[in-house]
Amino acid sequence: MPAPATGSAQTPVNPRSRVLVASLIGTTIEFYDFYIYATAAVLVFPELFFPSSDPTTALLSSFAVFGAAMVARPIGAVFFGHLGDRLGRKKTLVVSLLTMGIATFLIGVLPTYAQAGWIATALLVLMRLAQGFALGGEWSGAALVATENAPSGKRALYGTFPQLGAPLGFIIGNGLFLIIGALLPSAAGADPSQPSDAFVSWGWRIPFLFSAVMVAIGLWVRSRLVESAVFTKTQETGKVRKLPLATVVRGHWKQLILGTFIMLATYVLFYLMTTFSLSYGRTAEDAAVPGLGYSYTTFVLMMIFGVLFFAAFTLVSGPLADKYGRRTTLIWITAAIVVFGLVWVPLIGLGTLGVVLWLVLGFTLMGMTFGPMGALLPELFPTSVRYTGSGVSYNVSSILGAAVAPFIAVALWEAGDGSPWLVGVYLSSMAVLTLIALLLGKETKDISLDDGEDTSAADGTRPAAAVSASPS
C-alpha cells in the first residue's frame, strides 16, 4: 500500500497561513508582471516597438516576442531548479521574484522604436526574456512551498493557492489598465476599440512601474519563510544532488514527458482565452480579418468577469482532486476541453450573451485544469529533484503550448476568414494529446513527498513504486 499523502513526516515548520500567503502572493506578482506585458503586446507594443505598414504583421511580431519569454522559461526552470534543489526553496524564490520585478520595472522606462530604433526593440526582447527566465523558476518553487507544507489529505487544495495567482494577477493587471484607460479617455470621435493617445504615449508604463511596489511586498512575505521539513531532511541525510538536471533526465525522463503533455491543454486554453481573445474581441467587424468589434473597456470587463470563474474553480478543483484523484479529475476536465473547442464558434455566434458564456466556460475549465497541477507535477518527482523536474515539465510545456498558441491562433483566425473555428479545432487537438498523457500516467494522490529519497538507487533513479501509485 502506498504511504499516506502528507506534506512531510514532521509538523510543518511554517505556519499554514504563512505558507498559503507566501505561495499565493509570489505567483500573483509574477503573473501580474507577465500578463501586463501580454495586454500591452495587444494594445500598444505593435505600434511602439514593432512598426509596420501591416497591422497584422506588427501584431504577430509582438506576439513572437511574447512567445520568446516562453522559450526562456525552461532555461529558468533549469537554473532556478538547480538552485532550489541544492540550496533550498526560500532563497531561490526570493531571487526569481527579484529578477522578474527588475525586468518588469525596466520595461516601464524603455525608449520606444521612434526614440531609439532597433535598440528599443532589442531591449524589450531582452527584458521579456528575463521575465520568462524568472517565471521559469517561480511556479515550481511556489508549488513546492505549498505542497511540501500541506497537511495530510489536503495537498491538492494547498497546491491550488499558487495556481490562484494566475487569475488574481490577471485581474489586478487588467484592472489597472482599465483604471488608467478611464482616466485617460480617447478624444471625441476616436475609435473606441483603440487606446487613447495619452495611454499610448505614457499611460501604458504605469502598470510596469507599479510592479516595484508589489515586488517589495512579496519579498517581505517570502523572507519570513523557512525551509520545509521535507527539504531539510534531504539536506541532513546527504541526498542533495550535485546535478539535479542530469539526475532527473536520466532517472525520471518518463515523468518529464508525461508532465509536459499533461500541462499542454492547460497552456493552450489559457493563452487562447487571454491573449488571443483580447485581439479577437477588439478587432472591428469590418476589418480585413474581422473580429467581434467590442471596445477595449467592454471586452476586458467581460474577460475579468470570466476570470472570476477561473479563480473560483481553481479552488474548487483542489478538494475534488484530493477526493477523487488528480488523474481522474483531469481526465474528465480535459475531455470537456475537447468538447469546448468544438462548440467555440456556435457559442460566439449567439451574440454578446454567447460571448460571455464562451468566456465563462473557457475560464471555468481553465480553473479546473490548472488547479490540480500544483500538486500533480511535484508529486511526479522525489525531493532531491522535485524543483527541477516539476519546473522543467511545466515550462517545456509552455513552449509547446503557450509560446506558439497566440501566433498559431492569429494565423488560423486569418485562414478562417475571421471565424475562429480553426482555433477551436486547434484547442481540441491539443487537449486530445493531454488526454492521452493522462491515460498513460498513474494516480499520484497517495504518494508521500518524502518517501522517495530512501528508496533512490545509487545512480539517482527511483523504483517505479516510489514514483506513483496504481492507476485509478
KOLMI-205105 format. One record per residue (C-alpha): y, x, z. Coordinates in Angstrom, 2 decimals. Each point is the difference from the previous one (the first is absolute). Example, Ala and Ser with C-alpha at 12.3 -4.5 7.8 and 13.67 -1.06 7.14 Angstrom:
BEGIN
+---------+---------+---------+
|      c2 |      c1 |      c3 |
+---------+---------+---------+
|   -4.50 |   12.30 |    7.80 |
|    3.44 |    1.37 |   -0.66 |
+---------+---------+---------+
END
This chain:
BEGIN
+---------+---------+---------+
|      c2 |      c1 |      c3 |
+---------+---------+---------+
|    0.00 |    0.00 |    0.00 |
|    3.50 |    1.30 |   -0.75 |
|    2.26 |    0.94 |    2.87 |
|    2.48 |   -2.68 |    1.06 |
|    3.34 |    0.10 |   -1.76 |
|    2.47 |    1.74 |    2.26 |
|    3.15 |    2.01 |   -0.49 |
|   -1.42 |    2.80 |    2.13 |
|   -2.49 |    0.70 |    2.73 |
|    2.83 |    0.22 |    2.52 |
|    2.89 |   -2.17 |    1.08 |
|    2.80 |    0.53 |   -2.55 |
|    2.66 |    2.35 |    1.33 |
|    2.72 |   -1.90 |   -1.86 |
|    1.06 |   -3.44 |    1.30 |
|   -0.96 |   -2.69 |   -2.48 |
|    3.59 |   -1.11 |   -0.49 |
|    1.04 |    3.55 |   -0.87 |
|   -2.87 |    0.35 |   -2.46 |
|    0.88 |   -3.21 |   -1.81 |
|    3.74 |    0.71 |   -0.13 |
|   -0.47 |    3.61 |   -1.13 |
|   -2.45 |   -0.93 |   -2.76 |
|    2.21 |   -2.90 |   -1.13 |
|    3.46 |    1.56 |    0.11 |
|   -0.94 |    3.12 |   -1.91 |
|   -1.60 |   -1.81 |   -2.93 |
|    2.83 |   -2.55 |   -0.01 |
|    2.51 |    2.81 |   -0.48 |
|   -2.13 |    1.81 |   -2.55 |
|   -0.58 |   -3.15 |   -2.06 |
|    3.66 |   -0.96 |    0.34 |
|    0.96 |    3.36 |   -1.50 |
|   -2.59 |   -0.38 |   -2.72 |
|    0.95 |   -3.54 |   -0.95 |
|    3.74 |    0.46 |   -0.13 |
|   -0.72 |    2.50 |   -2.73 |
|   -2.21 |   -2.58 |   -1.75 |
|    2.83 |   -2.54 |    0.13 |
|    2.60 |    2.49 |   -1.21 |
|   -2.40 |    1.04 |   -2.77 |
|    0.29 |   -3.53 |   -1.36 |
|    3.67 |   -0.70 |    0.76 |
|    2.03 |    3.15 |   -0.62 |
|   -2.01 |    3.17 |   -0.65 |
|   -0.68 |   -0.75 |   -3.69 |
|    3.76 |   -0.07 |   -0.59 |
|    1.02 |    2.77 |    2.43 |
|   -2.72 |    2.59 |   -0.55 |
|   -1.85 |   -0.97 |   -3.20 |
|    2.62 |   -1.15 |   -2.52 |
|   -1.45 |   -1.27 |   -3.25 |
|    1.05 |   -2.25 |   -2.84 |
|   -3.22 |   -1.96 |    0.59 |
|   -0.02 |   -1.74 |    3.43 |
|   -3.81 |   -0.21 |    0.02 |
|   -0.31 |    3.75 |   -0.60 |
|    2.42 |    0.68 |    2.84 |
|   -1.97 |   -2.31 |    2.30 |
|   -3.29 |    1.64 |   -0.92 |
|    1.52 |    3.43 |    0.66 |
|    1.09 |   -1.17 |    3.42 |
|   -3.46 |   -1.37 |    0.70 |
|   -1.52 |    3.29 |   -1.14 |
|    1.89 |    1.79 |    2.78 |
|   -1.12 |   -2.75 |    2.37 |
|   -3.56 |    0.84 |   -0.99 |
|    0.61 |    3.74 |    0.39 |
|    0.21 |   -0.52 |    3.76 |
|   -3.49 |   -1.47 |   -0.09 |
|   -1.26 |    3.20 |   -1.59 |
|    1.58 |    1.98 |    2.85 |
|   -1.66 |   -2.18 |    2.62 |
|   -3.52 |    1.51 |   -0.24 |
|    1.54 |    3.45 |    0.30 |
|    1.79 |   -1.17 |    3.13 |
|   -3.25 |   -1.52 |    1.26 |
|   -1.75 |    3.37 |   -0.34 |
|    2.86 |    1.93 |    1.64 |
|    0.65 |   -2.37 |    2.88 |
|   -3.71 |   -0.77 |    0.33 |
|   -0.64 |    3.71 |    0.53 |
|    2.68 |    0.11 |    2.69 |
|   -1.15 |   -3.26 |    1.59 |
|   -3.66 |    1.02 |    0.18 |
|    0.82 |    3.46 |    1.34 |
|    3.15 |   -0.36 |    2.10 |
|   -0.05 |   -3.68 |    0.93 |
|    1.30 |   -3.40 |   -1.09 |
|    3.26 |   -0.03 |    1.97 |
|    1.57 |    3.22 |   -1.35 |
|   -1.00 |   -0.87 |   -3.55 |
|    1.48 |   -3.49 |    0.16 |
|    3.31 |    1.38 |    1.23 |
|    0.17 |    2.49 |   -2.89 |
|   -0.91 |   -2.61 |   -2.64 |
|    2.62 |   -2.45 |    1.27 |
|    2.69 |    2.69 |    0.09 |
|   -0.85 |    1.06 |   -3.57 |
|    0.27 |   -3.54 |   -1.28 |
|    3.28 |   -0.59 |    1.83 |
|    1.69 |    3.12 |   -1.37 |
|   -1.10 |   -0.73 |   -3.58 |
|    1.20 |   -3.61 |    0.19 |
|    3.36 |    0.93 |    1.49 |
|    0.58 |    2.60 |   -2.73 |
|   -0.65 |   -2.61 |   -2.72 |
|    2.95 |   -1.88 |    1.45 |
|    2.36 |    2.92 |   -0.68 |
|   -1.27 |    1.07 |   -3.44 |
|    2.38 |    0.25 |   -2.95 |
|   -0.79 |   -2.29 |   -2.95 |
|   -0.87 |    0.97 |   -3.57 |
|    3.63 |   -0.60 |   -1.03 |
|    1.11 |    2.50 |    2.64 |
|   -2.63 |    2.74 |   -0.26 |
|   -2.12 |   -0.70 |   -3.08 |
|   -3.69 |    0.89 |    0.10 |
|    0.46 |    1.79 |    3.34 |
|    0.58 |   -3.39 |    1.66 |
|   -3.20 |   -1.37 |   -1.53 |
|   -1.95 |    3.10 |    1.04 |
|    1.26 |   -0.25 |    3.58 |
|   -0.98 |   -3.67 |    0.14 |
|   -3.49 |    0.88 |   -1.21 |
|   -0.23 |    2.77 |    2.63 |
|    1.03 |   -2.31 |    2.82 |
|   -2.37 |   -2.66 |   -1.24 |
|   -2.84 |    2.51 |    0.02 |
|    0.94 |    0.91 |    3.58 |
|   -0.15 |   -3.68 |    0.96 |
|   -3.47 |   -0.33 |   -1.46 |
|   -1.10 |    3.25 |    1.63 |
|    1.12 |   -1.28 |    3.42 |
|   -1.50 |   -3.46 |   -0.41 |
|   -3.28 |    1.67 |   -0.91 |
|   -0.26 |    1.26 |    3.55 |
|    1.53 |   -2.97 |    1.78 |
|   -2.46 |   -2.82 |   -0.52 |
|   -3.22 |    1.66 |    1.11 |
|    1.64 |    1.48 |    3.10 |
|    1.43 |   -3.35 |    1.04 |
|   -3.35 |   -1.72 |   -0.63 |
|   -1.77 |    2.62 |    2.13 |
|    2.47 |   -0.39 |    2.85 |
|   -0.76 |   -3.73 |    0.01 |
|   -3.76 |    0.05 |   -0.49 |
|   -0.86 |    3.02 |    2.15 |
|    1.78 |   -1.63 |    2.93 |
|   -1.32 |   -3.53 |   -0.61 |
|   -2.04 |   -1.83 |    2.66 |
|   -3.55 |   -1.09 |   -0.70 |
|   -0.35 |   -2.71 |   -2.63 |
|    3.68 |    0.07 |   -1.04 |
|    0.17 |    3.01 |   -2.29 |
|    0.76 |   -2.00 |   -3.15 |
|    2.68 |   -1.97 |    1.85 |
|    1.66 |    3.21 |    1.18 |
|   -0.39 |    1.41 |   -3.49 |
|    2.15 |   -2.81 |   -1.40 |
|    3.11 |    1.22 |    1.85 |
|    0.65 |    3.02 |   -2.23 |
|   -0.74 |   -2.32 |   -2.94 |
|    2.65 |   -2.39 |    1.26 |
|    2.57 |    2.72 |   -0.72 |
|   -0.30 |   -0.75 |   -3.72 |
|    1.32 |   -3.60 |    0.07 |
|    2.52 |    0.79 |    2.72 |
|    1.33 |    2.99 |   -1.93 |
|    0.27 |   -2.18 |   -3.10 |
|    1.90 |   -2.73 |    1.85 |
|    2.42 |    2.41 |    1.68 |
|    0.64 |    1.98 |   -3.17 |
|    0.50 |   -2.94 |   -2.32 |
|    1.86 |   -1.95 |    2.67 |
|    2.48 |    2.86 |    0.24 |
|    0.40 |    0.02 |   -3.78 |
|    0.70 |   -3.74 |    0.11 |
|    2.64 |    0.39 |    2.70 |
|    1.72 |    2.77 |   -1.95 |
|   -0.18 |   -2.08 |   -3.17 |
|    1.60 |   -2.95 |    1.80 |
|    2.82 |    2.19 |    1.31 |
|    0.54 |    1.50 |   -3.46 |
|   -0.12 |   -3.06 |   -2.28 |
|    0.20 |    0.21 |   -3.78 |
|    3.19 |   -0.84 |   -1.82 |
|    0.50 |   -3.51 |   -1.34 |
|   -1.97 |   -0.58 |   -3.18 |
|   -2.31 |    2.98 |    0.57 |
|   -3.73 |   -0.28 |   -0.58 |
|   -1.43 |   -1.30 |    3.32 |
|   -3.29 |    1.81 |   -0.62 |
|    1.78 |    3.37 |    0.09 |
|    1.47 |    1.84 |    3.03 |
|    3.78 |    0.27 |    0.36 |
|    2.01 |    2.99 |   -1.18 |
|    0.69 |    1.03 |    3.61 |
|   -3.70 |   -0.17 |    0.80 |
|   -0.84 |    2.19 |   -2.99 |
|    2.81 |    2.40 |    0.87 |
|   -0.71 |    0.60 |    3.69 |
|   -1.55 |   -3.01 |    1.76 |
|   -3.57 |    0.99 |   -0.90 |
|    0.38 |    3.19 |    2.07 |
|    0.36 |   -1.80 |    3.34 |
|   -3.71 |   -0.86 |    0.55 |
|   -0.95 |    3.63 |   -0.67 |
|    2.58 |    1.33 |    2.46 |
|   -0.95 |   -2.61 |    2.60 |
|   -3.53 |    1.42 |    0.09 |
|    1.29 |    2.86 |    2.18 |
|    0.55 |   -2.46 |    2.87 |
|   -3.49 |   -1.48 |   -0.35 |
|   -1.63 |    3.43 |   -0.17 |
|    1.73 |    1.08 |    3.22 |
|   -1.46 |   -3.04 |    1.78 |
|   -3.44 |    0.67 |   -1.42 |
|    0.03 |    3.65 |    1.03 |
|    0.92 |   -0.96 |    3.57 |
|   -2.88 |   -2.48 |    0.23 |
|   -2.57 |    2.39 |   -1.45 |
|    1.12 |    2.91 |    2.16 |
|   -1.28 |   -1.95 |    3.03 |
|   -3.57 |   -0.22 |   -1.31 |
|   -2.83 |    2.20 |    1.21 |
|   -3.16 |    0.80 |   -1.93 |
|   -2.88 |   -2.49 |    0.03 |
|   -3.04 |    0.74 |    2.13 |
|   -2.13 |    0.10 |   -3.16 |
|    1.96 |    2.86 |   -1.55 |
|    0.38 |    1.81 |    3.35 |
|   -3.78 |   -0.10 |    0.40 |
|   -0.40 |    1.52 |   -3.46 |
|    2.31 |    2.85 |    0.97 |
|   -1.70 |    0.60 |    3.34 |
|   -3.47 |    0.12 |   -1.54 |
|    1.04 |    2.39 |   -2.76 |
|   -0.66 |   -2.48 |   -2.82 |
|    3.35 |    0.53 |   -1.74 |
|   -0.58 |    1.08 |   -3.62 |
|    1.78 |    2.99 |   -1.50 |
|    0.10 |   -1.68 |   -3.43 |
|   -0.21 |   -3.79 |    0.44 |
|    0.41 |   -0.66 |   -3.74 |
|   -2.94 |    2.22 |   -0.93 |
|   -2.13 |   -1.65 |    2.67 |
|    0.85 |   -3.54 |   -1.04 |
|   -0.52 |    0.70 |   -3.71 |
|   -3.33 |    1.72 |    0.60 |
|   -1.42 |   -2.31 |    2.62 |
|    1.72 |   -3.36 |   -0.54 |
|    0.74 |   -0.25 |   -3.72 |
|   -1.69 |   -3.40 |   -0.29 |
|    2.30 |   -1.40 |    2.67 |
|    3.02 |    1.50 |   -1.79 |
|   -0.94 |   -1.74 |   -3.25 |
|   -0.82 |   -3.34 |    1.60 |
|    3.16 |    0.05 |    2.12 |
|    2.11 |    0.74 |   -3.08 |
|   -1.34 |   -2.95 |   -1.96 |
|   -0.03 |   -2.33 |    3.00 |
|    3.79 |    0.49 |    0.15 |
|    0.55 |   -0.43 |   -3.75 |
|    0.53 |   -3.78 |   -0.20 |
|    2.29 |    0.13 |    3.04 |
|    2.31 |    2.51 |   -1.64 |
|    0.10 |   -1.75 |   -3.37 |
|    0.69 |   -3.39 |    1.58 |
|    2.78 |    1.25 |    2.23 |
|    1.93 |    1.92 |   -2.62 |
|   -0.31 |   -2.84 |   -2.49 |
|    1.26 |   -2.46 |    2.60 |
|    2.98 |    2.20 |    0.94 |
|    1.22 |    2.46 |   -2.61 |
|   -1.17 |   -1.76 |   -3.16 |
|    0.78 |   -3.53 |    1.18 |
|    3.58 |    0.99 |    0.83 |
|    0.51 |    1.13 |   -3.59 |
|   -1.78 |   -3.03 |   -1.45 |
|    1.80 |   -2.47 |    2.24 |
|    3.50 |    1.34 |   -0.79 |
|   -0.35 |    0.47 |   -3.75 |
|    1.77 |   -2.71 |   -2.02 |
|   -2.06 |   -2.64 |   -1.74 |
|    1.68 |    0.78 |   -3.33 |
|   -0.48 |    3.79 |    0.26 |
|   -1.97 |    1.92 |   -2.61 |
|   -2.87 |    0.00 |    2.49 |
|    0.69 |   -3.24 |    1.89 |
|   -0.33 |   -0.37 |    3.75 |
|    0.66 |   -2.75 |    2.53 |
|    3.80 |    0.33 |   -0.02 |
|    0.69 |   -0.24 |    3.74 |
|    2.98 |    1.71 |    1.59 |
|   -0.76 |    3.04 |    2.12 |
|    0.92 |   -1.76 |    3.24 |
|   -2.07 |   -3.10 |   -0.75 |
|   -3.12 |    1.85 |   -0.99 |
|    0.11 |    2.50 |    2.87 |
|    0.34 |   -2.88 |    2.46 |
|   -3.09 |   -1.55 |   -1.60 |
|   -1.81 |    3.32 |    0.33 |
|    0.97 |    0.41 |    3.65 |
|   -1.35 |   -3.49 |    0.66 |
|   -3.27 |    1.09 |   -1.57 |
|   -0.06 |    3.25 |    1.98 |
|    0.15 |   -2.01 |    3.23 |
|   -3.48 |   -1.21 |   -0.92 |
|   -0.98 |    3.60 |   -0.70 |
|    0.97 |    0.93 |    3.57 |
|   -1.64 |   -3.04 |    1.60 |
|   -3.31 |    0.37 |   -1.81 |
|   -0.12 |    3.73 |    0.61 |
|   -0.30 |   -0.85 |    3.69 |
|   -2.42 |   -2.86 |   -0.71 |
|   -2.32 |    2.35 |   -1.90 |
|   -0.58 |    2.25 |    3.03 |
|   -1.87 |   -2.49 |    2.22 |
|   -1.97 |   -1.22 |   -3.04 |
|   -1.08 |    3.55 |   -0.84 |
|   -0.93 |    0.63 |    3.65 |
|   -2.10 |   -3.16 |    0.11 |
|   -1.63 |   -0.11 |   -3.45 |
|    0.23 |    3.64 |   -1.02 |
|    2.37 |    1.92 |   -2.26 |
|   -2.29 |   -0.04 |   -3.03 |
|   -0.84 |   -3.72 |    0.14 |
|    3.64 |   -0.99 |    0.48 |
|    1.21 |    2.19 |   -2.85 |
|   -2.71 |   -1.17 |   -2.42 |
|    1.26 |   -3.58 |    0.28 |
|    3.66 |    1.00 |   -0.21 |
|   -0.57 |    2.24 |   -3.03 |
|   -1.85 |   -2.80 |   -1.79 |
|    3.05 |   -2.18 |    0.66 |
|    2.24 |    2.70 |   -1.53 |
|   -2.13 |   -0.10 |   -3.16 |
|    0.61 |   -3.75 |   -0.26 |
|    3.70 |    0.38 |    0.83 |
|    0.52 |    2.36 |   -2.93 |
|   -1.49 |   -2.57 |   -2.36 |
|    2.16 |   -2.91 |    1.23 |
|    3.19 |    2.12 |    0.10 |
|    1.64 |   -1.49 |   -3.10 |
|   -0.83 |   -3.69 |    0.64 |
|    1.64 |    0.29 |    3.42 |
|    3.18 |    1.53 |   -1.39 |
|    0.10 |   -2.68 |   -2.68 |
|    0.52 |   -2.69 |    2.64 |
|    3.66 |    0.98 |    0.44 |
|    1.72 |    1.20 |    3.15 |
|   -2.56 |   -1.65 |    2.27 |
|   -2.76 |    1.76 |   -1.91 |
|    1.79 |    3.35 |    0.20 |
|    0.34 |   -0.37 |    3.77 |
|   -3.68 |   -0.97 |    0.23 |
|   -0.89 |    3.06 |   -2.12 |
|    1.92 |    2.28 |    2.39 |
|   -1.42 |   -1.65 |    3.13 |
|   -3.60 |    0.18 |   -1.21 |
|    0.40 |    3.56 |   -1.25 |
|    1.51 |    1.27 |    3.23 |
|   -2.49 |   -1.97 |    2.12 |
|   -2.85 |    1.72 |   -1.81 |
|    1.84 |    3.29 |    0.42 |
|    0.08 |   -0.41 |    3.77 |
|   -3.66 |   -0.96 |    0.14 |
|   -1.14 |    3.01 |   -2.04 |
|    2.43 |    2.55 |    1.44 |
|   -0.56 |   -0.78 |    3.69 |
|   -3.67 |    1.10 |    0.36 |
|    0.65 |    3.31 |   -1.79 |
|    1.62 |    1.42 |    3.14 |
|   -3.42 |   -0.06 |    1.67 |
|   -2.42 |    0.27 |   -2.92 |
|    1.19 |    3.27 |   -1.58 |
|    0.15 |    1.98 |    3.28 |
|   -3.45 |   -1.33 |    0.92 |
|   -1.51 |    1.66 |   -3.07 |
|    0.58 |    3.51 |    1.40 |
|   -0.72 |    1.99 |    3.20 |
|    2.84 |    1.11 |    2.26 |
|    0.19 |    3.59 |   -1.26 |
|    0.87 |   -1.12 |   -3.56 |
|    1.19 |   -3.57 |    0.60 |
|    3.69 |    0.69 |   -0.68 |
|   -0.82 |    1.82 |   -3.24 |
|   -2.75 |   -2.31 |   -1.21 |
|    1.78 |   -3.29 |    0.57 |
|    3.29 |    1.42 |   -1.30 |
|   -1.49 |    1.38 |   -3.21 |
|   -1.86 |   -3.24 |   -0.78 |
|    3.08 |   -2.10 |    0.70 |
|    2.33 |    2.16 |   -2.06 |
|   -2.23 |    0.88 |   -2.95 |
|   -0.31 |   -3.75 |   -0.40 |
|    3.79 |   -0.09 |   -0.24 |
|   -0.23 |    1.96 |   -3.26 |
|   -2.63 |   -2.29 |   -1.50 |
|    1.76 |   -3.14 |    1.23 |
|    3.63 |    0.24 |    1.02 |
|    1.15 |    2.96 |   -2.13 |
|   -0.85 |   -1.67 |   -3.27 |
|    0.15 |   -3.68 |    0.96 |
|    3.73 |   -0.64 |   -0.68 |
|   -0.13 |    2.08 |   -3.19 |
|   -3.10 |   -1.74 |   -1.35 |
|    1.36 |   -3.39 |    1.05 |
|    3.21 |    0.45 |   -2.00 |
|   -1.99 |    1.10 |   -3.06 |
|   -2.33 |   -3.01 |    0.32 |
|    2.97 |   -2.29 |    0.58 |
|    1.46 |    1.17 |   -3.31 |
|   -3.37 |   -0.31 |   -1.73 |
|   -0.24 |   -3.60 |    1.16 |
|    3.38 |   -0.84 |   -1.54 |
|    1.53 |   -0.67 |    3.40 |
|   -3.01 |   -1.74 |    1.52 |
|   -1.63 |    1.91 |    2.88 |
|   -3.50 |   -1.31 |   -0.72 |
|   -1.24 |    3.49 |   -0.89 |
|    1.45 |    1.26 |    3.28 |
|   -2.17 |   -2.52 |    1.84 |
|   -3.07 |    1.11 |   -1.94 |
|    0.79 |    3.59 |    0.98 |
|    0.15 |   -0.98 |    3.68 |
|   -3.32 |   -1.87 |   -0.23 |
|   -1.66 |    2.96 |   -1.71 |
|    1.09 |    2.40 |    2.75 |
|   -1.20 |   -2.47 |    2.63 |
|   -3.44 |   -0.04 |   -1.64 |
|   -0.20 |    3.80 |    0.45 |
|    0.88 |   -0.42 |    3.68 |
|   -2.59 |   -2.72 |    0.37 |
|   -2.66 |    2.34 |   -1.41 |
|    1.01 |    2.73 |    2.47 |
|   -0.26 |   -2.45 |    2.90 |
|   -3.43 |   -1.17 |   -1.10 |
|   -1.17 |    3.62 |   -0.20 |
|    1.44 |    0.83 |    3.43 |
|   -1.22 |   -0.81 |    3.48 |
|    1.42 |   -1.74 |    3.04 |
|    1.93 |    2.24 |    2.42 |
|    1.18 |   -2.28 |    2.81 |
|   -2.77 |    1.13 |    2.39 |
|    0.63 |    3.71 |   -0.46 |
|    1.31 |    1.94 |    3.00 |
|    2.87 |    2.28 |   -1.03 |
|   -1.18 |    2.79 |    2.29 |
|   -3.75 |   -0.13 |   -0.77 |
|    0.01 |    2.14 |   -3.14 |
|    0.97 |    3.37 |    1.39 |
|   -3.10 |    0.75 |    2.02 |
|   -2.26 |   -0.96 |   -2.91 |
|    1.81 |    2.15 |   -2.58 |
|   -2.09 |    2.65 |   -1.70 |
|    1.06 |    3.62 |   -0.03 |
|    1.47 |   -0.33 |   -3.48 |
|    2.23 |   -2.89 |    1.03 |
|   -2.09 |   -2.84 |   -1.43 |
|   -1.05 |   -3.08 |    1.92 |
|   -3.23 |   -1.93 |   -0.07 |
|    0.30 |   -3.28 |   -1.88 |
|   -0.62 |   -1.99 |    3.17 |
|    3.09 |    1.50 |    1.55 |
|    2.20 |   -0.95 |   -2.90 |
|   -0.53 |   -3.72 |    0.00 |
|   -2.19 |   -2.74 |    1.30 |
|   -2.28 |   -2.14 |   -2.09 |
|    1.59 |   -2.29 |   -2.59 |
|    1.04 |   -3.39 |    1.20 |
+---------+---------+---------+
END
